[in-house]
């Protein structure tokens, strides 16, 4: 008799699962694509096909994503890590702005910022300030005030 209840219970569970599972499998709805990269907006989450060195940590990847997606903004931000006149590997680095810590003059990715905590700190702070509604000029002033005592800054022009 117990065996009868066990077999009946098994078939009841199987029948319920057969009714329930197809509904779950077919309930996924593809999200609509939205254009978040409209002219005049800040690209907070660009997908730029980053090289491996730019993805070594989540923080580094976030900084590279922001910098590469907002080059026309970070070109007005000074960097204070010493990259304005730094020997890196076998060559002298003479960056003119934070942009050059991430992007080389030829448009390819610069590996410098992948191992520079200060570059990432400044970049992510700029991202946060702009996200809070700061103007580019006010974000630049805030960065200059906070980081100028840490080292020689790049000779970066001020945004207008």
C-alpha positions, 0 to 999 in steps of 0.5 A: 500500500505504501508503495502505491502512494509512493508511485502515485506521489511520484506521478503527481509531482511529474505531472505538475512539473510537466505543466509548470516547467514549460511556462518557466522556460518560455517566460524569458522576454528579451529586453528592449535595446535603448540608445544610451549613447545619445549626443551630449550624454556621458557614456558611463558603460561603453563596450569598446573591445578592451585588450586583456591588460585593460580587464585585469580587475573590475576596477581597471576595466571600469576605468578603461571603459569610461576613459575610452568612451569619453576621450573628449572629456578625459583629455581635459583632466590632469593626471598626477601619477608622474606620467608627465615625465616618467620612464616606462619600460624602455621609453620616456612617457610624456603624457599631456592628460589623463586620456593618454594614460589609457589611449595612445596618440594613434588611438590604440590602448595604452597599458600604463593605466592598467597598473597605475592605481592613481590613474584609475582613482582619478578616472573613476572619481571624474566618472562619479563627479560627472554622474552627479551633475558636475560640469567638466570644468568643476570636475577638473577643479575638484581633481586638481585640488585633491590630487595636485599635492601627490605629484607633478601633473600633466600640462593639460588645458582647461575645458571652456 
